Amino acid sequence: MHKEITILLVEDDMIACQELEKCIKNRENMQLVGMTNNASEALDMVKYHLPDVIILDLELHLGGGNGLEFLSQLQFLCLSHQPYILITTQNSSQLTLDAARLLGADMIITKYEVGYSAEYVINTISLLENVIHKTSPTDSSDTPESPAEFEHKLRTRIQRELTRLGINPKYKGYGYLVDAILLVYQDPQPNVCVQLGKQYGANPSSIERAMQNAINRTWNTADSEDLQQYYQAVVNSERGVPTIMEFIHYYAQELRSLQ
């Protein structure tokens, strides 16, 4: 089985975003971890998701900043590995494209060239799979993974799963859910809310409400197809949403299945 390629999309053309997202969803070994039309927000998403690949549009007219600005700031982030930067652009200036390469772009595909399409871009990433994975920390070093590194990897995986399900990281219960899933992964029988209450110095009941509210809001607002695709446990038809413990145990088991 191929190792998953995680992708961040920085693009201001909504149609292009939809086409690329559709192509990525059709690939079993690829995952879209984030999408934005803003250079500053993209930097935050890189730190948060640590994607393997960034598909970057140079001119973010309908968003904020631009691709050159993003590449310039990306160099100052202390990342465990450098993402593969694939630029897609309408810009035909050789000076601009040369500047992008000097700032770290790995490949540039112009949108006006014959045969350009979203499928062409994703096929190109697929062909580069071995090159992309050589930059990952697990492939570039034989050093044993420390417990802290392993926990960070688990947290990142949980965060990716919750984000693609549609749970907003700004929800108060988001962080609690991440910690709760990690607790249950480590010990299937903890008193989750009590342990989190001790950890955060908060009332267990308020933590429980925050987690359930995050789940409820997601099931009420997220795309139903995404919910069915990314959360495949049976949901009680009368409730319409998972309970906290159903949700937590589902993702804890998903983590175990990956080990």
C-alpha positions as semicolon CSV with decimal commas, in nm:
position;residue;x (nm);y (nm);z (nm)
1;M;0,000;0,000;0,000
2;H;0,132;0,344;-0,094
3;K;0,216;0,589;0,182
4;E;-0,029;0,879;0,197
5;I;0,067;1,211;0,040
6;T;-0,076;1,509;0,230
7;I;-0,147;1,820;0,024
8;L;-0,212;2,186;0,106
9;L;-0,381;2,389;-0,169
10;V;-0,314;2,765;-0,189
11;E;-0,535;2,893;-0,471
12;D;-0,784;3,178;-0,519
13;D;-0,979;3,040;-0,816
14;M;-1,277;2,855;-0,668
15;I;-1,334;2,642;-0,978
16;A;-0,968;2,537;-0,979
17;C;-0,998;2,451;-0,608
18;Q;-1,303;2,235;-0,668
19;E;-1,141;2,050;-0,958
20;L;-0,818;1,983;-0,767
21;E;-1,008;1,877;-0,455
22;K;-1,215;1,632;-0,660
23;C;-0,904;1,479;-0,818
24;I;-0,732;1,443;-0,481
25;K;-1,038;1,276;-0,327
26;N;-1,027;1,017;-0,606
27;R;-0,675;0,912;-0,506
28;E;-0,653;0,657;-0,225
29;N;-0,299;0,764;-0,136
30;M;-0,362;1,139;-0,123
31;Q;-0,528;1,364;0,134
32;L;-0,615;1,732;0,109
33;V;-0,536;1,868;0,457
34;G;-0,614;2,233;0,390
35;M;-0,721;2,491;0,134
36;T;-0,687;2,870;0,141
37;N;-0,655;3,174;-0,083
38;N;-0,449;3,373;0,167
39;A;-0,068;3,360;0,192
40;S;-0,057;3,443;0,563
41;E;-0,319;3,184;0,650
42;A;-0,133;2,932;0,435
43;L;0,179;2,974;0,652
44;D;-0,024;2,893;0,963
45;M;-0,170;2,589;0,790
46;V;0,179;2,465;0,694
47;K;0,290;2,483;1,059
48;Y;-0,029;2,310;1,169
49;H;-0,053;2,031;0,909
50;L;0,310;1,982;0,791
51;P;0,195;1,881;0,440
52;D;0,408;1,675;0,205
53;V;0,310;1,889;-0,095
54;I;0,195;2,247;-0,139
55;I;0,012;2,335;-0,461
56;L;0,067;2,710;-0,484
57;D;-0,085;2,972;-0,713
58;L;0,151;3,268;-0,748
59;E;-0,109;3,541;-0,788
60;L;-0,374;3,533;-0,517
61;H;-0,577;3,826;-0,651
62;L;-0,900;3,716;-0,483
63;G;-0,733;3,627;-0,154
64;G;-0,446;3,784;0,033
65;G;-0,076;3,824;-0,038
66;N;0,092;3,631;-0,319
67;G;0,292;3,318;-0,382
68;L;0,632;3,487;-0,375
69;E;0,553;3,638;-0,036
70;F;0,449;3,294;0,089
71;L;0,769;3,128;-0,037
72;S;0,981;3,400;0,120
73;Q;0,821;3,356;0,463
74;L;0,819;2,977;0,438
75;Q;1,198;2,974;0,455
76;F;1,185;3,110;0,810
77;L;0,960;2,836;0,949
78;C;1,134;2,570;1,156
79;L;0,975;2,264;0,995
80;S;1,070;1,899;1,052
81;H;1,075;1,855;0,673
82;Q;1,034;2,085;0,373
83;P;0,720;2,034;0,166
84;Y;0,748;1,980;-0,208
85;I;0,635;2,308;-0,370
86;L;0,444;2,272;-0,697
87;I;0,343;2,605;-0,847
88;T;0,051;2,648;-1,085
89;T;0,027;2,992;-1,243
90;Q;-0,102;3,206;-1,527
91;N;0,207;3,429;-1,494
92;S;0,427;3,417;-1,804
93;S;0,709;3,640;-1,676
94;Q;1,034;3,443;-1,679
95;L;1,177;3,682;-1,419
96;T;0,889;3,603;-1,183
97;L;0,917;3,228;-1,239
98;D;1,294;3,242;-1,183
99;A;1,234;3,430;-0,858
100;A;0,992;3,158;-0,748
101;R;1,256;2,892;-0,810
102;L;1,517;3,089;-0,615
103;L;1,270;3,108;-0,326
104;G;1,229;2,731;-0,316
105;A;0,973;2,624;-0,577
106;D;1,042;2,265;-0,684
107;M;0,829;2,264;-0,999
108;I;0,628;2,516;-1,199
109;I;0,333;2,423;-1,420
110;T;0,182;2,707;-1,624
111;K;-0,195;2,700;-1,657
112;Y;-0,184;2,817;-2,019
113;E;0,028;2,527;-2,146
114;V;-0,131;2,265;-2,372
115;G;-0,287;1,981;-2,177
116;Y;-0,307;2,163;-1,844
117;S;-0,581;2,036;-1,610
118;A;-0,633;1,954;-1,245
119;E;-0,587;1,586;-1,329
120;Y;-0,253;1,667;-1,495
121;V;-0,134;1,840;-1,176
122;I;-0,236;1,549;-0,953
123;N;-0,086;1,294;-1,194
124;T;0,241;1,487;-1,174
125;I;0,239;1,465;-0,795
126;S;0,171;1,092;-0,820
127;L;0,473;1,048;-1,049
128;L;0,686;1,234;-0,793
129;E;0,570;1,016;-0,503
130;N;0,909;0,856;-0,431
131;V;1,088;1,191;-0,446
132;I;0,833;1,352;-0,215
133;H;0,856;1,079;0,047
134;K;1,235;1,094;0,055
135;T;1,201;1,430;0,231
136;S;0,990;1,287;0,515
137;P;1,162;1,251;0,854
138;T;1,085;0,881;0,883
139;D;1,254;0,802;0,552
140;S;1,553;1,030;0,587
141;S;1,685;0,904;0,918
142;D;1,743;0,573;1,093
143;T;1,728;0,743;1,434
144;P;1,464;0,575;1,654
145;E;1,153;0,785;1,708
146;S;1,133;0,936;2,056
147;P;0,811;0,913;2,263
148;A;0,762;1,288;2,219
149;E;0,801;1,261;1,841
150;F;0,559;0,969;1,831
151;E;0,299;1,160;2,033
152;H;0,341;1,464;1,808
153;K;0,282;1,243;1,504
154;L;-0,034;1,100;1,662
155;R;-0,164;1,446;1,747
156;T;-0,099;1,567;1,394
157;R;-0,287;1,268;1,255
158;I;-0,584;1,329;1,487
159;Q;-0,593;1,697;1,395
160;R;-0,592;1,614;1,026
161;E;-0,879;1,370;1,067
162;L;-1,092;1,615;1,266
163;T;-1,020;1,900;1,026
164;R;-1,112;1,708;0,713
165;L;-1,429;1,587;0,887
166;G;-1,521;1,954;0,924
167;I;-1,463;2,018;1,295
168;N;-1,345;2,376;1,320
169;P;-1,020;2,414;1,519
170;K;-1,174;2,732;1,665
171;Y;-1,442;2,528;1,843
172;K;-1,371;2,510;2,215
173;G;-1,419;2,134;2,213
174;Y;-1,170;2,073;1,931
175;G;-0,861;2,063;2,154
176;Y;-1,043;1,854;2,413
177;L;-1,137;1,599;2,146
178;V;-0,776;1,573;2,026
179;D;-0,655;1,508;2,382
180;A;-0,941;1,269;2,454
181;I;-0,872;1,056;2,146
182;L;-0,505;1,038;2,239
183;L;-0,595;0,934;2,596
184;V;-0,824;0,654;2,475
185;Y;-0,566;0,543;2,220
186;Q;-0,316;0,504;2,504
187;D;-0,565;0,354;2,750
188;P;-0,904;0,226;2,625
189;Q;-1,065;0,264;2,969
190;P;-0,987;0,611;3,107
191;N;-1,241;0,843;3,266
192;V;-1,181;1,091;2,988
193;C;-1,361;1,401;3,110
194;V;-1,223;1,367;3,464
195;Q;-0,866;1,332;3,334
196;L;-0,907;1,629;3,102
197;G;-1,058;1,827;3,387
198;K;-0,744;1,767;3,594
199;Q;-0,524;1,851;3,295
200;Y;-0,698;2,178;3,215
201;G;-0,813;2,272;3,564
202;A;-1,171;2,278;3,439
203;N;-1,503;2,124;3,534
204;P;-1,542;1,780;3,364
205;S;-1,903;1,865;3,277
206;S;-1,799;2,179;3,087
207;I;-1,539;1,977;2,895
208;E;-1,801;1,717;2,808
209;R;-2,043;1,986;2,684
210;A;-1,772;2,153;2,474
211;M;-1,681;1,824;2,303
212;Q;-2,043;1,729;2,233
213;N;-2,118;2,080;2,104
214;A;-1,824;2,057;1,862
215;I;-1,958;1,725;1,732
216;N;-2,317;1,851;1,710
217;R;-2,220;2,172;1,525
218;T;-2,015;1,972;1,276
219;W;-2,297;1,728;1,201
220;N;-2,534;2,021;1,156
221;T;-2,310;2,223;0,923
222;A;-2,064;1,993;0,746
223;D;-2,124;1,838;0,405
224;S;-2,313;1,510;0,453
225;E;-2,098;1,330;0,194
226;D;-1,781;1,428;0,381
227;L;-1,930;1,303;0,708
228;Q;-2,018;0,969;0,550
229;Q;-1,678;0,939;0,385
230;Y;-1,463;1,029;0,683
231;Y;-1,674;0,897;0,973
232;Q;-1,780;0,545;0,885
233;A;-1,912;0,424;1,220
234;V;-2,287;0,366;1,253
235;V;-2,471;0,668;1,394
236;N;-2,797;0,617;1,582
237;S;-3,070;0,744;1,350
238;E;-3,277;0,891;1,635
239;R;-2,987;1,098;1,772
240;G;-2,842;1,179;1,430
241;V;-2,495;1,249;1,575
242;P;-2,233;1,032;1,752
243;T;-2,203;1,045;2,127
244;I;-1,873;1,172;2,266
245;M;-1,744;0,827;2,355
246;E;-1,858;0,674;2,023
247;F;-1,670;0,946;1,842
248;I;-1,356;0,923;2,056
249;H;-1,336;0,543;2,044
250;Y;-1,387;0,544;1,666
251;Y;-1,083;0,765;1,607
252;A;-0,873;0,592;1,872
253;Q;-0,937;0,264;1,690
254;E;-0,852;0,430;1,358
255;L;-0,513;0,525;1,505
256;R;-0,452;0,168;1,624
257;S;-0,535;0,030;1,279
258;L;-0,257;0,246;1,131
259;Q;0,015;0,104;1,358
